[in-house]
Amino acid sequence: MLARAGINPAKIWLTPHRIQGDQVARLYRSVQQELDDEFMGFTNQPVKYGIFELFCEISIHCKTLGDLLEKMINFYSLITNTMEIDLSIDQKNIAKLGFYFAHPELDPDDFLAQYLLVIWHRFPSWYIEERIR
């Protein structure tokens, strides 16, 4: 899988060697495809590969960031019960997104939560054509 992602397995442990962002993305995608699980085995129930793409297609009509996030929460609550997503907005209009897993022991290092936070920060930023802080 490393080679398919363009990562040289012989160089991966070399200190000055850097892995590029696009290589990491290809590696994650390869793992998801191989497992047919977008959650990469970190939950007790797989989420079929292609679900995120489907979400992107059905969310195309969302007009605001709030609409997009609400659609995401509703969508994922329909397709899996392995994760709960919480969106809270404080008095200063600052939104906080949280992911809570039914079996956190399957991901003791919180890899999936961190991965999803990156995805759900970058995708909405791209969608609304504005940097989200």
Backbone as a ProteinNet text record, in pm:
[ID]
protein_1_A
[PRIMARY]
MLARAGINPAKIWLTPHRIQGDQVARLYRSVQQELDDEFMGFTNQPVKYGIFELFCEISIHCKTLGDLLEKMINFYSLITNTMEIDLSIDQKNIAKLGFYFAHPELDPDDFLAQYLLVIWHRFPSWYIEERIR
[TERTIARY]
80.9	0	85.6	195.9	284.8	333.4	377.7	427.7	318	195.1	83.8	54.8	83.1	60.7	177.8	282.3	399.1	497.1	488.1	576.5	677.5	804.9	910.3	923.7	884.4	891.7	1032.5	1134.8	1272.9	1315	1249.3	1288.5	1197.6	1091.3	990.6	1045	1143	1195	1316.8	1359.5	1473.5	1429.9	1501.5	1463.5	1439.4	1530.9	1506.4	1400.1	1358.6	1261.5	1123	1061.8	927.4	827.2	710.5	600.1	509.1	477.1	395.7	247.9	174.2	31.4	-47.1	-14.3	-86.7	-55.9	64.8	99.1	18.6	6.4	-73	-218.6	-271.6	-410.6	-429.8	-333.7	-343.4	-335.7	-252.1	-241	-372.7	-431.5	-559.5	-665.9	-669.5	-768.5	-747.3	-622.3	-592.8	-641	-616.7	-661.9	-814.1	-880	-1026.5	-1080.6	-1021.7	-1067.1	-1042.5	-924.6	-889.1	-983.1	-1016	-1104	-1251.7	-1280.7	-1417.6	-1480.5	-1401.8	-1442.3	-1378.2	-1460	-1406.9	-1356	-1396.6	-1346.9	-1225.3	-1171.6	-1044.3	-1029.1	-1139.3	-1132.4	-1129.4	-1146.6	-1140.6	-1275.2	-1379.4	-1510.2	-1557.8	-1661.3	-1710.8	-1796.4	-1823.8	-1908.9	-1847.7	-1819.7	-1759.9	-1857.5	-1800.8	-1876.4	-1823.6	-1906.9	-1864.4	-1790	-1689.7	-1613.6	-1706.9	-1705.2	-1791.3	-1896.4	-1910.6	-2011.4	-1981.1	-1855.1	-1820.7	-1850.6	-1818.8	-1848.8	-1999.3	-2077.4	-2223.4	-2271	-2214.9	-2252.2	-2222.7	-2106.4	-2069.3	-2170.6	-2214.5	-2311	-2446.5	-2493.2	-2626.3	-2624.6	-2505.4	-2498.7	-2477.8	-2475.7	-2442.2	-2537.4	-2656.3	-2754	-2754.4	-2666.8	-2658.9	-2613	-2680.4	-2651.8	-2553.8	-2548.6	-2462.1	-2377.7	-2278.1	-2195.9	-2282.2	-2373	-2463	-2547	-2601	-2679.2	-2594.8	-2471.4	-2381.9	-2352	-2320.1	-2287.5	-2408.8	-2525	-2647.3	-2677.1	-2659.3	-2680.1	-2583	-2457.4	-2357.2	-2395.2	-2437.8	-2477.2	-2594.2	-2695.7	-2812.5	-2775.5	-2693.2	-2653.2	-2579.6	-2477.8	-2398.8	-2478	-2574.6	-2656.4	-2748.3	-2777.9	-2859	-2778.2	-2652.5	-2575.9	-2496.5	-2473.7	-2396.3	-2439.5	-2434	-2457.7	-2329.1	-2217.2	-2088.2	-2031	-2093.5	-2039.2	-2154.1	-2136.7	-2230.4	-2153.6	-2215.2	-2150.9	-2227.2	-2153.8	-2214.9	-2167.6	-2262.2	-2231	-2286.9	-2200.7	-2246.6	-2194.8	-2277.2	-2240.8	-2255	-2147.8	-2152.3	-2207.3	-2207.9	-2265.1	-2187.9	-2062	-1980.9	-1989.3	-2083.1	-2105.5	-1986.8	-1917.4	-1807.3	-1861.5	-1843.3	-1895.3	-1788.4	-1833.2	-1744.5	-1806.9	-1725.2	-1768.9	-1698.8	-1776.4	-1718.6	-1764.6	-1675.6	-1705.9	-1692.1	-1796	-1797.5	-1827.4	-1745.1	-1753.5	-1810.1	-1891.4	-1954.8	-1851.2	-1741.7	-1636.3	-1500.2	-1472.1	-1344.7	-1222.7	-1242.2	-1128.7	-1072.5	-1149.7	-1101.2	-1003.3	-995.7	-905.6	-842.4	-755	-700.8	-619.9	-568.4	-490.2	-572.8	-704.1	-795.6	-761.3	-703.9	-667.5	-789.8	-898.1	-1015.6	-1076.7	-1088.1	-1144	-1059.7	-927.9	-840.5	-850.9	-857.2	-872.5	-1003	-1113	-1242.3	-1244.6	-1178.8	-1174	-1101.1	-995.2	-924.9	-1017.2	-1079.9	-1170.6	-1284	-1344.1	-1459.7	-1421.9	-1296.9	-1252.8	-1220.5	-1150.1	-1106.9	-1221.4	-1305.8	-1414.7	-1510.3	-1561.2	-1648.7	-1579	-1449.5	-1375.9	-1376.5	-1349.5	-1352.2	-1493.5	-1592.6	-1731.2	-1780	-1749.1	-1797.2	-1697.4	-1585.7	-1481.5	-1430	-1410	-1363.2	-1285.5	-1178.9	-1099.8	-1177.1	-1187.6	-1252.6	-1143	-1157	-1055.6	-1106.9
-119.2	0	126.1	121.4	238.1	270.8	169.4	191.2	247	195.3	246.9	392.7	434	573.2	662.9	602.5	680.1	701.7	618.3	628.3	514.6	548.6	447.9	382.7	254.7	188.6	186.4	183.8	180	312	421.1	553.1	605.9	534.9	589.7	621.2	545.1	566.3	658.3	706.3	797.3	934	987.7	1111.8	1228.5	1257.7	1374.6	1351.4	1226.4	1196.3	1246.8	1321	1372.8	1303.5	1279.6	1224.8	1342	1356.9	1468.5	1445.6	1554.1	1547	1463.3	1476.3	1398.5	1249.3	1215.9	1075	1017.7	1095.1	1051.7	1033.5	1127.1	1115.9	989.5	960	836.9	712.7	716.4	602.7	580.9	687.3	674.9	619.7	673.5	626.6	478.7	435.7	293.9	205.5	248.7	171.5	163.9	277.4	278.7	186	190.1	103.9	-43	-74.7	-213.4	-272.4	-193.3	-240	-221.3	-144.3	-101.4	-37.6	49.3	112.2	250.3	354.1	489.8	523.7	445.7	467.9	380.3	314.5	242.8	142.2	79.8	-23.1	29.9	159.3	217.1	218.7	163	152.7	7.9	-22.4	-160.2	-195.6	-99.1	-119.9	-41.3	-106.3	-32	67.7	172.1	269.1	253.6	204.2	165.1	277.3	235.1	330.1	393.9	525.6	599	682.7	663.1	737.3	887.2	924.5	1066.8	1129.3	1058.3	1108.8	1127.7	1032	1043.5	1164.8	1184.5	1302	1429.8	1436.9	1556	1582.8	1477.3	1492.8	1541.9	1489.1	1530.1	1663.5	1710.4	1836.7	1956.8	1934.2	2038.9	2159.8	2139.3	2248.1	2324.6	2290.7	2364.1	2507	2601.7	2742	2805.3	2751.2	2810.5	2702.1	2746.7	2654.3	2579.6	2650.6	2586.7	2478.3	2507	2406.3	2283.1	2305.6	2195.1	2108.3	2171	2094.4	2018.1	2080.4	2010.5	1892	1910	1800.4	1687.1	1721.6	1620.8	1542.8	1611.6	1544.6	1451	1498.6	1414.5	1295.4	1317.7	1211.7	1100.1	1137.5	1034.9	965.5	1034.6	966.4	863.2	878.9	779.6	657.7	677	565.1	485	541.5	466.9	505.8	409.2	440	422.6	418.5	403.5	537.6	646.5	778.8	876.6	966.9	1076.9	1205.5	1295.8	1423.5	1532.8	1619.4	1727.6	1860.7	1948.9	2084.1	2180.9	2263.5	2365.8	2501.1	2601.8	2737.8	2826.4	2895.1	2976.1	3115.9	3199.3	3333.6	3424.3	3390.3	3469.2	3413.2	3321.9	3257.8	3171.2	3115.1	3023.2	2881.4	2807.8	2670.9	2572.2	2469.2	2360.3	2229.8	2148.7	2020.5	1910.5	1813.7	1703.1	1569.7	1473.2	1337.1	1246	1166.9	1076	936.3	841.4	706.6	608.2	515.6	414.9	324.6	300.1	212.7	280.1	380.2	452.3	363.8	250.8	160.4	103.2	109.6	61.9	159.5	279.1	382.2	457.6	390.9	451.8	579.3	599.6	720	830.4	810.7	909.8	945.6	852.4	877.7	917.1	840.6	866.7	1003	1037.1	1167.9	1280.3	1268	1371.2	1377.1	1261.5	1254.3	1322.6	1289.2	1348	1498.2	1543	1687	1760.8	1701.4	1763	1767.3	1653.7	1647.2	1747.5	1750.8	1837.4	1980.6	2012.3	2150.8	2196.1	2111.9	2148.8	2146.1	2042.2	2033.3	2152.7	2186.4	2304.2	2433.6	2447.5	2567	2576.9	2465	2461.2	2489.8	2429.1	2440.2	2585	2656.7	2794.8	2895.5	2843.8	2927.4	3033.2	2988.9	3080.2	3000.6	3058.4	2990.5	2991.4	2875	2863.4	2857.7	2937.8	2941.3	2870.6
0	0	0	72	73.8	-66.7	-138.6	-274.7	-364.5	-351.3	-432.6	-402.2	-279.9	-240.7	-279.1	-339.1	-378.6	-265	-161.4	-45.4	-53.5	-48.7	-54.4	83.3	96.9	227.7	287	202.7	251.5	315.7	277.3	327.2	438	467.8	559.1	698	744.5	879.7	883.2	769	765.8	817.3	913	979.9	884	790.2	705.7	597.2	578.8	473.6	513.8	424.8	450.4	360.2	415.1	336.9	302.9	176.6	129.1	161.7	172.6	203	104.1	-25.1	-125.6	-113	-66.7	-45.5	71.7	176.9	292.3	251.1	173.7	127	43.9	-44.1	-124.8	-36.8	65.9	157.3	231.5	284.9	355.3	261.3	140.1	42.2	11	-1.5	-27.7	86.5	209.2	325.8	326.5	301.8	299.3	190.9	73.3	-36.2	-4.5	45.4	76.2	181.2	282.7	390.1	357.1	250.5	219.3	343.1	405.8	531.3	540.5	528.6	536.8	676.2	776.4	912.2	942.3	842	843.3	957.4	997.5	1100.8	1243.1	1261.7	1395.8	1467.7	1406.2	1470.8	1462.8	1539.4	1543	1422.1	1338.8	1221.7	1105.1	992.9	881.5	819	763.6	684.3	542.6	454.7	319.6	247.1	172.1	91.9	-11	-19.5	-111.5	-40	91	167.3	166.9	186.9	187.4	51.6	-55.1	-189.5	-206.6	-158.8	-165.8	-87.2	31.9	110.2	32.8	-29.6	-106.7	-217.7	-283	-391.8	-341.2	-228.4	-182.3	-107.9	-69.6	4	-87.8	-215.6	-312	-305.4	-251.7	-248.1	-116	-25.1	101.3	72.5	132.4	103.2	202.7	324.2	426	492.9	566.2	643.5	744.8	808.6	904.9	840.7	722.2	648.9	619.4	575.6	541	663	775.2	895.6	948.2	945.1	988.3	897	767.3	671.6	701.5	731.1	763.3	888.3	991.2	1115.4	1090	1019.6	989.8	902.2	802	709.6	783.3	859.2	927.7	1038.4	1099	1200.2	1135.8	1007.6	935.7	893	859.8	803	904.7	1024	1124.1	1264.6	1353.7	1494.4	1575.5	1506.1	1573.8	1618.4	1572.9	1600.6	1617.7	1712.2	1729.5	1702.3	1628.8	1597.3	1669.8	1736.4	1812.1	1755.1	1730.9	1685.2	1787.9	1842.9	1936.1	1888.1	1908.9	1868.3	1991	2028.2	2149.3	2120.6	2223.7	2212.2	2116.8	2091.5	1998.2	1856.8	1835	1704.8	1661.9	1760.2	1733.1	1742.2	1633.9	1627.4	1672.2	1742.2	1783.6	1738	1676.3	1622.4	1701	1748.5	1824.4	1769.9	1772.2	1729.2	1850.1	1877.2	1991.3	1939.5	1980.4	1925.3	2026.7	1977.5	2062.9	2129	2061.1	2113.6	2099	2183.5	2170.8	2193.6	2258.3	2282.3	2152.1	2043.2	1913.6	1848.8	1904.2	1851.3	1968.9	2043.9	2166.1	2142.7	2023	1994	1928.4	1918	1859.2	1715.3	1642.6	1503.5	1420.9	1431.7	1348.6	1379.4	1506.8	1542.9	1483.5	1492.9	1437.5	1285.3	1223.3	1077.6	1034.9	1103.8	1068.4	1093.4	1198.9	1224.3	1112.2	1059.7	946.4	824.7	793.4	678.1	693.4	813.7	834.8	870	860.1	863.3	720.7	647.7	512.6	411.8	417	319.7	330.6	449.6	456.1	414.9	447	402.9	251	186.7	40.5	-9.5	54.1	9.4	12.1	119.3	130.6	73.1	19.6	-40.7	56.1	180.4	283	387.1	435.1	537.8	669.8	729.7	860.3	965.1	1066.7	1174.5	1295.9
[MASK]
+++++++++++++++++++++++++++++++++++++++++++++++++++++++++++++++++++++++++++++++++++++++++++++++++++++++++++++++++++++++++++++++++++++

